[in-house]
Amino acid sequence: MKIYGLIGYPVRHSYSSAMHNAAFQALGVDARYELFEIKPEQLEQEFNRLLTQGICGFNVTIPYKEKVIKLLGQLDEQAALIGAVNTIQVNQDKSTIGFNTDGPGFITHLKQVVGFNTEGKGVAILGAGGAAKAVALELARNKVKAISLFDLDQDKTQALADKIEENFPACALSLGASANDLLKIHPDLLINATPLGMHKDDPLVFDPGLLERNLVVYDLVYNPAQTPLLRAAKSKGCSGVFNGLGMLLYQGVLAFKIWLDVEPPVEVMQNALTQMLT
């Protein structure tokens, strides 16, 4: 039996195993997807242990999307541009290749399911970590007009802005001094690309009064399904309110294709995720 899995800290909240194990079963693949919760000080040791034990592929989540890069043999072009990895292919000789399917997975859901046309739109993004980088660069690639960024870590925010400017100069950039500054520019799309909302006591960092009715709000957090931001957006009548389940599905579909080189059973994977919510 082939073993695949997710590494992160924490990972107990993840729905990835349900999605991938359903896909393995539907295709008759003798494989299992497991969750590997690894403490930060044990990342390198545990990563190498899993490789030695014959793991065939990984997903990577918070807080290791950037830290895992130093452990990999090579990166594909998109992962190298983003500077973050969420999918790892392990070859038969145990060499590793890092990919990033977060951005393409997000865009697939945004365009095909949400029905959001990115061209010429203004986007505000809270966060500048691995997920934010993947989403922001993919949005710039898909011709959004402007991106506004805010993260408490100003160096990370500036580094992401510089990367967008260098690779997609047609995209206008602005840096907010606070989360609320992101809404004061009247964006078409607001994205939470931080872990805020995963825990019961997480605050709502935006003034609800700034959430406009024509705003689409997309929170990359999917567990819980209703974060404080999404509840506030619904109560304000925002035109679209979405959690990260769609992005999870489509980044998983792309990762599955990398590992097995087959067309994944998207509907089966989606149904498995939906069942996790009920």
C-alpha positions as CSV (number, residue, x, y, z in Angstrom):
1,M,0.0,0.0,0.0
2,K,1.3,3.5,-1.0
3,I,1.2,6.1,1.7
4,Y,0.6,9.8,1.1
5,G,0.0,12.5,3.7
6,L,-0.2,16.0,5.1
7,I,2.5,17.6,7.2
8,G,1.8,20.6,9.3
9,Y,1.2,21.8,12.9
10,P,-1.6,21.5,13.7
11,V,-3.3,19.1,11.2
12,R,-6.1,17.5,13.2
13,H,-8.6,19.9,11.7
14,S,-7.8,18.9,8.1
15,Y,-10.3,17.4,5.7
16,S,-7.6,16.4,3.2
17,S,-7.5,12.7,4.3
18,A,-11.3,12.3,3.6
19,M,-10.9,13.8,0.2
20,H,-7.9,11.8,-1.0
21,N,-8.9,8.5,0.6
22,A,-12.3,8.7,-1.2
23,A,-10.4,9.3,-4.5
24,F,-8.1,6.4,-3.9
25,Q,-11.1,4.1,-3.2
26,A,-13.1,5.3,-6.2
27,L,-10.1,4.6,-8.6
28,G,-9.2,1.3,-6.9
29,V,-5.8,2.6,-5.9
30,D,-4.1,0.7,-3.1
31,A,-3.1,3.8,-1.1
32,R,-3.9,5.7,2.1
33,Y,-3.6,9.3,3.0
34,E,-2.6,10.2,6.6
35,L,-2.2,13.3,8.7
36,F,1.3,13.9,10.2
37,E,1.3,16.5,12.9
38,I,4.9,17.5,13.3
39,K,6.3,19.9,15.9
40,P,8.5,22.7,14.5
41,E,11.7,21.5,16.1
42,Q,11.1,18.0,14.6
43,L,10.4,19.0,11.0
44,E,13.6,17.9,9.3
45,Q,14.0,14.7,11.4
46,E,10.4,13.6,10.8
47,F,10.4,14.6,7.1
48,N,13.5,12.5,6.5
49,R,12.0,9.6,8.5
50,L,8.9,9.6,6.4
51,L,11.0,9.6,3.2
52,T,13.0,6.6,4.6
53,Q,9.8,4.7,5.3
54,G,8.8,5.1,1.7
55,I,6.1,7.8,1.7
56,C,5.1,8.6,-1.9
57,G,3.9,12.2,-1.6
58,F,3.1,15.0,0.7
59,N,0.8,18.0,1.1
60,V,2.2,20.8,3.3
61,T,0.2,23.2,5.4
62,I,0.8,25.9,8.1
63,P,3.5,26.6,9.2
64,Y,5.8,24.7,6.9
65,K,5.0,25.9,3.3
66,E,8.1,28.0,3.2
67,K,10.2,26.2,5.8
68,V,10.0,22.8,3.9
69,I,11.8,24.2,0.8
70,K,15.2,23.8,2.3
71,L,14.5,20.0,2.6
72,L,13.6,19.5,-1.1
73,G,15.8,18.5,-4.0
74,Q,14.1,20.8,-6.5
75,L,11.1,23.1,-7.1
76,D,8.9,23.5,-10.1
77,E,8.8,27.0,-11.7
78,Q,5.6,28.2,-9.9
79,A,6.7,27.0,-6.4
80,A,10.1,28.8,-7.0
81,L,8.3,32.0,-7.9
82,I,6.0,31.9,-5.0
83,G,8.6,30.7,-2.5
84,A,6.2,28.3,-0.9
85,V,5.3,24.6,-1.4
86,N,2.0,22.8,-0.6
87,T,2.6,19.6,-2.7
88,I,5.7,17.3,-2.8
89,Q,6.3,14.5,-5.3
90,V,8.6,11.8,-4.0
91,N,10.3,9.8,-6.8
92,Q,11.4,6.2,-6.6
93,D,15.0,7.2,-5.8
94,K,13.5,9.3,-2.9
95,S,14.4,12.6,-4.6
96,T,11.8,15.3,-4.1
97,I,10.1,18.0,-6.1
98,G,8.1,20.8,-4.6
99,F,5.0,22.2,-6.3
100,N,2.4,24.8,-5.3
101,T,-1.2,24.0,-6.3
102,D,-2.7,26.6,-3.9
103,G,-2.9,29.5,-6.4
104,P,-4.2,27.5,-9.4
105,G,-6.7,25.7,-7.1
106,F,-7.9,29.0,-5.7
107,I,-8.3,30.5,-9.2
108,T,-10.1,27.5,-10.5
109,H,-12.7,27.7,-7.8
110,L,-12.9,31.5,-8.0
111,K,-13.6,31.6,-11.7
112,Q,-15.5,28.3,-12.3
113,V,-17.6,28.1,-9.2
114,V,-17.8,31.6,-7.6
115,G,-18.0,33.1,-11.1
116,F,-15.6,35.9,-10.3
117,N,-14.0,37.5,-13.4
118,T,-10.5,38.6,-12.2
119,E,-9.6,40.9,-15.1
120,G,-9.6,44.6,-14.1
121,K,-10.7,43.9,-10.5
122,G,-9.3,45.3,-7.2
123,V,-8.3,42.8,-4.5
124,A,-7.5,43.2,-0.9
125,I,-5.5,40.4,0.9
126,L,-5.0,40.0,4.6
127,G,-1.7,38.1,5.2
128,A,1.6,37.8,3.4
129,G,2.6,34.2,4.2
130,G,2.7,31.1,2.0
131,A,-1.0,31.0,1.1
132,A,-1.2,34.8,0.6
133,K,1.8,34.6,-1.8
134,A,0.3,31.8,-3.8
135,V,-3.1,33.6,-4.1
136,A,-1.7,37.1,-4.8
137,L,0.7,36.0,-7.5
138,E,-2.0,33.9,-9.2
139,L,-4.4,36.8,-9.1
140,A,-1.7,39.1,-10.6
141,R,-1.1,36.5,-13.3
142,N,-4.9,36.5,-14.0
143,K,-4.8,40.3,-14.6
144,V,-6.4,41.8,-11.6
145,K,-6.0,45.6,-11.8
146,A,-4.8,46.2,-8.2
147,I,-3.8,44.4,-5.1
148,S,-3.7,45.8,-1.6
149,L,-1.8,43.9,1.2
150,F,-1.6,44.0,4.9
151,D,0.2,41.8,7.4
152,L,1.6,42.5,10.8
153,D,5.0,41.5,9.5
154,Q,5.8,44.5,7.4
155,D,8.9,42.9,5.9
156,K,6.9,39.9,4.6
157,T,4.3,42.3,3.2
158,Q,7.0,44.4,1.4
159,A,8.7,41.3,0.1
160,L,5.5,40.0,-1.4
161,A,4.7,43.4,-2.9
162,D,8.2,43.5,-4.5
163,K,7.7,40.0,-6.0
164,I,4.4,41.0,-7.6
165,E,5.8,44.2,-8.9
166,E,8.8,42.4,-10.4
167,N,6.9,39.7,-12.1
168,F,3.6,41.5,-12.9
169,P,4.3,45.2,-13.3
170,A,0.9,46.0,-14.7
171,C,-0.7,45.2,-11.4
172,A,-0.9,48.3,-9.1
173,L,0.1,47.7,-5.5
174,S,-0.7,49.3,-2.2
175,L,0.3,48.4,1.4
176,G,-2.2,49.0,4.2
177,A,-1.2,50.3,7.6
178,S,-4.1,48.2,9.2
179,A,-6.6,45.5,8.2
180,N,-9.3,48.2,7.8
181,D,-7.2,50.1,5.3
182,L,-7.7,47.1,3.0
183,L,-11.5,47.9,2.9
184,K,-11.1,51.7,2.6
185,I,-9.9,51.3,-1.0
186,H,-13.3,49.7,-1.9
187,P,-12.0,46.4,-3.3
188,D,-14.1,44.0,-5.4
189,L,-12.7,40.9,-3.5
190,L,-11.4,40.6,0.1
191,I,-9.4,37.5,1.0
192,N,-8.3,36.3,4.4
193,A,-5.1,34.4,3.8
194,T,-4.2,34.1,7.5
195,P,-5.2,31.4,10.1
196,L,-7.4,34.0,11.8
197,G,-10.8,32.3,12.3
198,M,-9.6,28.8,12.9
199,H,-10.1,29.2,16.7
200,K,-13.2,30.2,18.7
201,D,-11.6,33.2,20.3
202,D,-10.0,34.6,17.1
203,P,-11.1,38.3,16.8
204,L,-12.7,39.9,13.8
205,V,-10.0,42.3,12.7
206,F,-12.2,44.3,10.3
207,D,-14.7,46.9,11.1
208,P,-18.0,45.3,9.9
209,G,-19.2,48.8,8.9
210,L,-16.6,48.8,6.1
211,L,-18.0,45.6,4.5
212,E,-19.9,46.8,1.4
213,R,-22.7,45.0,-0.3
214,N,-20.9,44.6,-3.7
215,L,-17.9,42.9,-2.0
216,V,-17.0,39.3,-2.5
217,V,-15.4,37.9,0.7
218,Y,-13.3,34.7,0.5
219,D,-11.8,33.3,3.7
220,L,-9.2,30.6,3.1
221,V,-10.1,29.0,6.4
222,Y,-12.6,26.2,5.9
223,N,-12.8,24.6,9.4
224,P,-14.9,26.1,10.9
225,A,-17.0,26.7,7.9
226,Q,-18.3,30.0,9.3
227,T,-15.5,32.3,10.6
228,P,-16.2,35.6,12.3
229,L,-15.3,37.4,9.0
230,L,-17.8,35.3,7.0
231,R,-20.5,35.8,9.6
232,A,-20.0,39.5,9.5
233,A,-20.0,39.5,5.7
234,K,-23.3,37.6,5.5
235,S,-24.9,39.9,8.1
236,K,-23.8,42.9,5.9
237,G,-25.3,41.4,2.8
238,C,-22.0,41.1,0.9
239,S,-22.6,39.8,-2.6
240,G,-20.5,36.6,-2.2
241,V,-19.3,34.8,0.9
242,F,-17.0,31.8,0.6
243,N,-14.8,29.7,2.9
244,G,-11.7,27.8,1.8
245,L,-13.4,24.5,1.0
246,G,-13.4,25.1,-2.7
247,M,-9.7,26.0,-2.8
248,L,-9.0,22.9,-0.7
249,L,-10.8,20.8,-3.2
250,Y,-9.1,22.1,-6.3
251,Q,-5.6,22.3,-4.9
252,G,-6.2,18.7,-3.8
253,V,-7.3,17.7,-7.3
254,L,-4.1,19.2,-8.8
255,A,-1.9,17.5,-6.2
256,F,-3.6,14.1,-6.8
257,K,-2.8,14.5,-10.5
258,I,0.8,15.3,-9.8
259,W,1.2,12.2,-7.6
260,L,-0.7,9.6,-9.7
261,D,-0.7,11.2,-13.2
262,V,-4.4,10.4,-13.6
263,E,-7.5,12.5,-13.9
264,P,-8.9,12.7,-10.3
265,P,-12.5,12.0,-9.5
266,V,-13.5,15.6,-8.7
267,E,-17.1,14.9,-7.8
268,V,-16.1,12.0,-5.4
269,M,-13.6,14.3,-3.7
270,Q,-16.1,17.1,-3.4
271,N,-18.7,14.8,-1.9
272,A,-16.2,13.6,0.7
273,L,-15.5,17.2,1.8
274,T,-19.2,18.0,1.9
275,Q,-19.9,15.0,4.1
276,M,-17.2,16.3,6.6
277,L,-19.3,19.5,7.0
278,T,-22.5,17.6,7.9
